[in-house]
Amino acid sequence: MRVDGELIGPKKRQIYIALNKPVGITCTSEAHIDGNIIDLIGHAERIFPIGRLDKDSEGLILLTNNGDIVNEILRSENNHEKEYVVTVDRPITDLSLSMLASGVRIMGKMTKPARVSRVDPVSFRIVLTQGLNRQIRRMCSALGYKAQRLQRVRIINIQLGQLAPGEWRNLTPQELVELLPDKPLQTTANVSPRTPRPSTTGART
């Protein structure tokens, strides 16, 4: 139907998904790349990842079909928090944790201050408000450590929770209100975890 010359129709259903990305999955919507994140989920709607998580990293990533919110979430000046649990190749010292928190020079610049806490002798939590390329791995390397496991467990208010690797769910209305309080977002109703469909691209869950 047209009104004043403009085509009017039902609004596109907005999709907002939280996925526990397994190691080995690539955060791309390019269908020709084996193990891409879109084939892993197998959603009926055309969706794309908000940001990325390295192929050798795992954990929480958000996907959507609403391009209007991507910059709001990714823009560094918004200081949105992302939380990770990191395991390194040898016991990490208190001094190193303090240096990670205050900032480390990588790629010619100092990283922003972060919140860091110890989990065990070789693991720590870190909360970042910026997203430089392979930032945590580079920060660890600058201090003489190798990140052996890197798992993202939170983006802003969205928690990884009990999602198994490869499982995904729709965000709840309350999560969307807290995620971007200045934007009226709508979600699908079913928020139960879903397992990915069998893949023909070589992706593994």
N, C-alpha and C positions, 0 to 999 in steps of 0.2 A: 504494500500500500504506500502511496506517496502523499505527503502533506507539504504544501507550498513547494512542490518540486523535489522534495527530499524523500528518499526511500526510508520508510519506517517499518520496522519489524521487531520481533522478539529479541531481547538482549542475549548475547552469547553467554552461556553458562560459564562462570568463572571457576577455574580449577586452581587449588592451592594444595600442594602435596609435600609431605615430609617423607624422605626416603633414607634408609640406612644403606649407604653405598658400600658395597664390598670392595676390597682390594682387587685391582685388575679391571675395574669398569672405568671407562673414559667419559668424562663429563662433556659430551658433545651431542648435538642433534644431527650430526652428519651420518646419514644412514649407511654410507659405504665403509665406515670404520667399525671393525669387529669389536664387540663388547661395548658398544655405546650405551649410554644411560637410558635413551629413549626405548631401544629394543628391550632392555632389561625390564622396564615397567610394563610396556605393552599397553599403554592407555589408549582408549578409543579417541580421545581428543588430541589435537596437536598441542603439545606442551614443550617447554624448554627449561633447562636448569637456570636458577638464579645464582650466578657466580660459578665457581668450580671447586673441585676437590681433587688433588693430584691422583693419578692412576694408582700410585702405590700407597695412598692414604685411604682411610675409611671413615664411615660415620655419617652424620647428618648433612643432608643437602636438601634445599627446597626447590620445587619445580612449579611452574604455573603456565597458564595461557594468557596472562594479563601482563603485557609488556610495560604498562604504565607504572608498575610498582618496582621494577627491577632497579632503576637508578636510586630510588628512595632507600632501598635496602643496602645497595653496594656503595653508595657515595661515602667516601672516607670522612668527610667533614661532619657527617651525621653521628660519628663515633658509636656506631652500633657494635655491640659486643658479640664476639664469637669465642667459644670456650673449647679447649682441646685437652685431651689426656695424651701425654707423650712418654714413650719409653725409649731410653737411650742405651748405648752399648756397654756402659760401665757406670758404677756409682757416681752420682752427680753431687758435687759439693754444695754447701750452703752459699759459698761465695759465688759459684756459677749461677745458682738460682737468683741471687740478688742482682747479678749482672743482667740476667734475662729480664728481670723486672724493671730495671732502670733504663735499659736500652742497649742494643748491640749494633755495632757498625757493620752493615752488609750492603753490598752494591753501592758503596760510596756514601751512604747516608745512615744516620742513627735511627733505629726503630723507636716508635713511640713507647712510653712507659706502659707496662703491662702488669696485671695481677698474677702472681705465681705462687703456688703452694706445693709442697712435697706430698706425693702419694706413698712412695716407698723408696728404698735406696736408689733405684734406677728409673723411677717414674715421677712425673710432676703434672700438675694442671696449670694451664696458662690461658688467660683471658686477654684477647687482642681487640683493638678497635681500629686496626688497619689490616690490609690484605695484600701485602707485597708478594711477588712471585716466589713460591716455595719458602715463605718467610721463616717458618719455625725450623725447617730443616737447615736453612742457611744460618740462622741464629745459633743452633746447636753446633754446627760445623765450625763457626767462628770461635767457639769456646773449646773446640777439640773433641766434641762428641758426635756420634752418628745416631740420628733418630731411626730406631728400628721399627717402631710402631707409632703411628699418628692417627688418633681418632678424634673427630669433632663430635662433641656431645651437646652443644647448644648454639643456636643462632638467635640473638636477641632474647626473646621469651620462649622460643620453641625448643623443647628438650628432645633429645634422642630417645630417652626412656627405655622401654623394653622391646623396641623394634629389633627383630633379628636381622642379620645381614641379608639384604635383598628385599626385605619387607618395606611396604610403604603404607601411608594412611593419608586421608584428607585432614587438613587442619580444621579445628573446631571453630565455631563462631567466636567464642571467647578468646581464643588464641589470635584470631585475626584482628580483633579489637585492640589487643595489647601490642600486636606486631606493628601496626601502622595506625595509631589512634586518630590521626588527622585525615585518614582516607576511609570512606565507607566501603568495606569489602564484604562480599557475599561468598558463601562456601557451599559445597555439596553437603548432603545430609549424612551420609554414611561415613563414619570415621573409624571403622574397624580396620585393623591391619590387613593388608593384602599381600599375597606372595606374588612374585613376578610370573608371567606366563613363560612356558618353555621357549627358549630362544634358539633361533637358527643361525645366530651370528657368532657362536662360540663363547658367549657370556656365561659366567658361572656365578652362582649365588652361594 
